[in-house]
Amino acid sequence: MLTVFRFAAWLQRGGVPLLPRFLYALNRVLFAVVLPPTVRLGKDVRLAYSGLGIVVHARAVIGDRVRLAQNVTIGGRSGHHAVPVIEDDVEIGAGACVLGPVTIGRGARIGANAVVLHDIPAGMVAVGVPARVRPAPQAGAMPP
């Protein structure tokens, strides 16, 4: 699935007219993932369950070593031209939505089914609807 995406993106950058669109449609039908060839995708990105149900805006930027669980939406918001920027080493839980002109900082974690509408600082955890920021738990520490 990511191989098909990367090939389509390479063809898109090379100016090939129709084949990238066909490969995008192939990915959508075979893997149920909406990953346009114009998305800027970093190295070692992992999509759970072959990207099942993942939707990514065509102008989104996703950094290196990002993990996306199933049914994640990274998209725009009405009234905003800018779309999400996901920095390196971010984990996004199942069903989460990252919408609008949002930057998710390096090493942040987004909980399952969270709806992120504001920037998340590096190394923080965001949970809830709408998502609220909390510090990441320390290794071995018991939650309150």
C-alpha positions as protocol buffer text, in pm:
chain_id: "A"
residue {
  index: 1
  type: MET
  ca { x: 0 y: 0 z: 0 }
}
residue {
  index: 2
  type: LEU
  ca { x: 275 y: 249 z: 92 }
}
residue {
  index: 3
  type: THR
  ca { x: 481 y: 123 z: -203 }
}
residue {
  index: 4
  type: VAL
  ca { x: 192 y: 204 z: -438 }
}
residue {
  index: 5
  type: PHE
  ca { x: 157 y: 548 z: -274 }
}
residue {
  index: 6
  type: ARG
  ca { x: 529 y: 626 z: -300 }
}
residue {
  index: 7
  type: PHE
  ca { x: 536 y: 520 z: -666 }
}
residue {
  index: 8
  type: ALA
  ca { x: 230 y: 737 z: -739 }
}
residue {
  index: 9
  type: ALA
  ca { x: 391 y: 1032 z: -556 }
}
residue {
  index: 10
  type: TRP
  ca { x: 713 y: 986 z: -754 }
}
residue {
  index: 11
  type: LEU
  ca { x: 517 y: 985 z: -1080 }
}
residue {
  index: 12
  type: GLN
  ca { x: 318 y: 1292 z: -967 }
}
residue {
  index: 13
  type: ARG
  ca { x: 640 y: 1485 z: -896 }
}
residue {
  index: 14
  type: GLY
  ca { x: 770 y: 1374 z: -1236 }
}
residue {
  index: 15
  type: GLY
  ca { x: 469 y: 1523 z: -1413 }
}
residue {
  index: 16
  type: VAL
  ca { x: 308 y: 1198 z: -1532 }
}
residue {
  index: 17
  type: PRO
  ca { x: -58 y: 1288 z: -1591 }
}
residue {
  index: 18
  type: LEU
  ca { x: -296 y: 992 z: -1530 }
}
residue {
  index: 19
  type: LEU
  ca { x: -110 y: 702 z: -1371 }
}
residue {
  index: 20
  type: PRO
  ca { x: -76 y: 862 z: -1022 }
}
residue {
  index: 21
  type: ARG
  ca { x: -454 y: 911 z: -1010 }
}
residue {
  index: 22
  type: PHE
  ca { x: -510 y: 548 z: -1113 }
}
residue {
  index: 23
  type: LEU
  ca { x: -272 y: 424 z: -840 }
}
residue {
  index: 24
  type: TYR
  ca { x: -450 y: 645 z: -584 }
}
residue {
  index: 25
  type: ALA
  ca { x: -782 y: 485 z: -684 }
}
residue {
  index: 26
  type: LEU
  ca { x: -626 y: 139 z: -666 }
}
residue {
  index: 27
  type: ASN
  ca { x: -510 y: 205 z: -309 }
}
residue {
  index: 28
  type: ARG
  ca { x: -855 y: 333 z: -220 }
}
residue {
  index: 29
  type: VAL
  ca { x: -1031 y: 25 z: -355 }
}
residue {
  index: 30
  type: LEU
  ca { x: -786 y: -242 z: -236 }
}
residue {
  index: 31
  type: PHE
  ca { x: -689 y: -100 z: 104 }
}
residue {
  index: 32
  type: ALA
  ca { x: -971 y: 147 z: 191 }
}
residue {
  index: 33
  type: VAL
  ca { x: -715 y: 426 z: 242 }
}
residue {
  index: 34
  type: VAL
  ca { x: -744 y: 780 z: 106 }
}
residue {
  index: 35
  type: LEU
  ca { x: -381 y: 882 z: 56 }
}
residue {
  index: 36
  type: PRO
  ca { x: -344 y: 1123 z: -240 }
}
residue {
  index: 37
  type: PRO
  ca { x: -7 y: 1130 z: -417 }
}
residue {
  index: 38
  type: THR
  ca { x: 36 y: 1498 z: -321 }
}
residue {
  index: 39
  type: VAL
  ca { x: 68 y: 1420 z: 53 }
}
residue {
  index: 40
  type: ARG
  ca { x: 419 y: 1480 z: 189 }
}
residue {
  index: 41
  type: LEU
  ca { x: 494 y: 1155 z: 373 }
}
residue {
  index: 42
  type: GLY
  ca { x: 817 y: 1100 z: 571 }
}
residue {
  index: 43
  type: LYS
  ca { x: 1029 y: 790 z: 613 }
}
residue {
  index: 44
  type: ASP
  ca { x: 928 y: 485 z: 819 }
}
residue {
  index: 45
  type: VAL
  ca { x: 562 y: 590 z: 846 }
}
residue {
  index: 46
  type: ARG
  ca { x: 340 y: 303 z: 960 }
}
residue {
  index: 47
  type: LEU
  ca { x: -28 y: 268 z: 886 }
}
residue {
  index: 48
  type: ALA
  ca { x: -204 y: 6 z: 1099 }
}
residue {
  index: 49
  type: TYR
  ca { x: -398 y: -266 z: 918 }
}
residue {
  index: 50
  type: SER
  ca { x: -266 y: -154 z: 578 }
}
residue {
  index: 51
  type: GLY
  ca { x: -423 y: 190 z: 627 }
}
residue {
  index: 52
  type: LEU
  ca { x: -779 y: 65 z: 676 }
}
residue {
  index: 53
  type: GLY
  ca { x: -1012 y: 365 z: 690 }
}
residue {
  index: 54
  type: ILE
  ca { x: -735 y: 627 z: 702 }
}
residue {
  index: 55
  type: VAL
  ca { x: -816 y: 958 z: 529 }
}
residue {
  index: 56
  type: VAL
  ca { x: -541 y: 1214 z: 467 }
}
residue {
  index: 57
  type: HIS
  ca { x: -589 y: 1560 z: 313 }
}
residue {
  index: 58
  type: ALA
  ca { x: -405 y: 1613 z: -16 }
}
residue {
  index: 59
  type: ARG
  ca { x: -189 y: 1898 z: 127 }
}
residue {
  index: 60
  type: ALA
  ca { x: -110 y: 1736 z: 464 }
}
residue {
  index: 61
  type: VAL
  ca { x: 249 y: 1692 z: 581 }
}
residue {
  index: 62
  type: ILE
  ca { x: 343 y: 1383 z: 781 }
}
residue {
  index: 63
  type: GLY
  ca { x: 692 y: 1350 z: 928 }
}
residue {
  index: 64
  type: ASP
  ca { x: 924 y: 1055 z: 983 }
}
residue {
  index: 65
  type: ARG
  ca { x: 841 y: 752 z: 1201 }
}
residue {
  index: 66
  type: VAL
  ca { x: 475 y: 851 z: 1244 }
}
residue {
  index: 67
  type: ARG
  ca { x: 230 y: 576 z: 1340 }
}
residue {
  index: 68
  type: LEU
  ca { x: -133 y: 604 z: 1234 }
}
residue {
  index: 69
  type: ALA
  ca { x: -388 y: 356 z: 1366 }
}
residue {
  index: 70
  type: GLN
  ca { x: -697 y: 256 z: 1168 }
}
residue {
  index: 71
  type: ASN
  ca { x: -975 y: 503 z: 1087 }
}
residue {
  index: 72
  type: VAL
  ca { x: -764 y: 816 z: 1147 }
}
residue {
  index: 73
  type: THR
  ca { x: -864 y: 1136 z: 968 }
}
residue {
  index: 74
  type: ILE
  ca { x: -610 y: 1408 z: 895 }
}
residue {
  index: 75
  type: GLY
  ca { x: -803 y: 1678 z: 717 }
}
residue {
  index: 76
  type: GLY
  ca { x: -906 y: 2035 z: 666 }
}
residue {
  index: 77
  type: ARG
  ca { x: -1173 y: 2243 z: 831 }
}
residue {
  index: 78
  type: SER
  ca { x: -1429 y: 2475 z: 683 }
}
residue {
  index: 79
  type: GLY
  ca { x: -1306 y: 2832 z: 667 }
}
residue {
  index: 80
  type: HIS
  ca { x: -937 y: 2737 z: 693 }
}
residue {
  index: 81
  type: HIS
  ca { x: -702 y: 2686 z: 399 }
}
residue {
  index: 82
  type: ALA
  ca { x: -420 y: 2536 z: 604 }
}
residue {
  index: 83
  type: VAL
  ca { x: -419 y: 2165 z: 687 }
}
residue {
  index: 84
  type: PRO
  ca { x: -244 y: 1959 z: 958 }
}
residue {
  index: 85
  type: VAL
  ca { x: 131 y: 1920 z: 990 }
}
residue {
  index: 86
  type: ILE
  ca { x: 235 y: 1609 z: 1181 }
}
residue {
  index: 87
  type: GLU
  ca { x: 597 y: 1626 z: 1298 }
}
residue {
  index: 88
  type: ASP
  ca { x: 834 y: 1329 z: 1354 }
}
residue {
  index: 89
  type: ASP
  ca { x: 777 y: 1039 z: 1599 }
}
residue {
  index: 90
  type: VAL
  ca { x: 405 y: 1105 z: 1654 }
}
residue {
  index: 91
  type: GLU
  ca { x: 153 y: 831 z: 1737 }
}
residue {
  index: 92
  type: ILE
  ca { x: -214 y: 878 z: 1653 }
}
residue {
  index: 93
  type: GLY
  ca { x: -469 y: 637 z: 1801 }
}
residue {
  index: 94
  type: ALA
  ca { x: -759 y: 462 z: 1632 }
}
residue {
  index: 95
  type: GLY
  ca { x: -1043 y: 683 z: 1515 }
}
residue {
  index: 96
  type: ALA
  ca { x: -868 y: 1011 z: 1599 }
}
residue {
  index: 97
  type: CYS
  ca { x: -937 y: 1324 z: 1391 }
}
residue {
  index: 98
  type: VAL
  ca { x: -677 y: 1597 z: 1338 }
}
residue {
  index: 99
  type: LEU
  ca { x: -854 y: 1884 z: 1166 }
}
residue {
  index: 100
  type: GLY
  ca { x: -762 y: 2228 z: 1036 }
}
residue {
  index: 101
  type: PRO
  ca { x: -450 y: 2442 z: 1067 }
}
residue {
  index: 102
  type: VAL
  ca { x: -294 y: 2224 z: 1338 }
}
residue {
  index: 103
  type: THR
  ca { x: 66 y: 2130 z: 1414 }
}
residue {
  index: 104
  type: ILE
  ca { x: 130 y: 1815 z: 1614 }
}
residue {
  index: 105
  type: GLY
  ca { x: 470 y: 1849 z: 1783 }
}
residue {
  index: 106
  type: ARG
  ca { x: 751 y: 1596 z: 1770 }
}
residue {
  index: 107
  type: GLY
  ca { x: 692 y: 1290 z: 1987 }
}
residue {
  index: 108
  type: ALA
  ca { x: 332 y: 1379 z: 2075 }
}
residue {
  index: 109
  type: ARG
  ca { x: 63 y: 1117 z: 2117 }
}
residue {
  index: 110
  type: ILE
  ca { x: -301 y: 1150 z: 2020 }
}
residue {
  index: 111
  type: GLY
  ca { x: -543 y: 918 z: 2201 }
}
residue {
  index: 112
  type: ALA
  ca { x: -803 y: 700 z: 2033 }
}
residue {
  index: 113
  type: ASN
  ca { x: -1109 y: 890 z: 1910 }
}
residue {
  index: 114
  type: ALA
  ca { x: -962 y: 1229 z: 2010 }
}
residue {
  index: 115
  type: VAL
  ca { x: -1064 y: 1531 z: 1801 }
}
residue {
  index: 116
  type: VAL
  ca { x: -767 y: 1768 z: 1769 }
}
residue {
  index: 117
  type: LEU
  ca { x: -855 y: 2125 z: 1670 }
}
residue {
  index: 118
  type: HIS
  ca { x: -553 y: 2311 z: 1819 }
}
residue {
  index: 119
  type: ASP
  ca { x: -175 y: 2271 z: 1815 }
}
residue {
  index: 120
  type: ILE
  ca { x: -27 y: 1999 z: 2036 }
}
residue {
  index: 121
  type: PRO
  ca { x: 318 y: 2078 z: 2183 }
}
residue {
  index: 122
  type: ALA
  ca { x: 606 y: 1834 z: 2141 }
}
residue {
  index: 123
  type: GLY
  ca { x: 607 y: 1536 z: 2375 }
}
residue {
  index: 124
  type: MET
  ca { x: 253 y: 1589 z: 2505 }
}
residue {
  index: 125
  type: VAL
  ca { x: -52 y: 1363 z: 2502 }
}
residue {
  index: 126
  type: ALA
  ca { x: -391 y: 1479 z: 2370 }
}
residue {
  index: 127
  type: VAL
  ca { x: -712 y: 1297 z: 2461 }
}
residue {
  index: 128
  type: GLY
  ca { x: -1084 y: 1368 z: 2453 }
}
residue {
  index: 129
  type: VAL
  ca { x: -1340 y: 1546 z: 2242 }
}
residue {
  index: 130
  type: PRO
  ca { x: -1225 y: 1813 z: 2187 }
}
residue {
  index: 131
  type: ALA
  ca { x: -871 y: 1703 z: 2267 }
}
residue {
  index: 132
  type: ARG
  ca { x: -710 y: 1840 z: 2582 }
}
residue {
  index: 133
  type: VAL
  ca { x: -335 y: 1837 z: 2634 }
}
residue {
  index: 134
  type: ARG
  ca { x: -174 y: 1646 z: 2919 }
}
residue {
  index: 135
  type: PRO
  ca { x: 191 y: 1573 z: 2993 }
}
residue {
  index: 136
  type: ALA
  ca { x: 313 y: 1232 z: 2883 }
}
residue {
  index: 137
  type: PRO
  ca { x: 334 y: 981 z: 3169 }
}
residue {
  index: 138
  type: GLN
  ca { x: 680 y: 891 z: 3290 }
}
residue {
  index: 139
  type: ALA
  ca { x: 795 y: 531 z: 3244 }
}
residue {
  index: 140
  type: GLY
  ca { x: 697 y: 324 z: 3546 }
}
residue {
  index: 141
  type: ALA
  ca { x: 481 y: 596 z: 3702 }
}
residue {
  index: 142
  type: MET
  ca { x: 130 y: 512 z: 3822 }
}
residue {
  index: 143
  type: PRO
  ca { x: -151 y: 734 z: 3689 }
}
residue {
  index: 144
  type: PRO
  ca { x: -334 y: 950 z: 3947 }
}
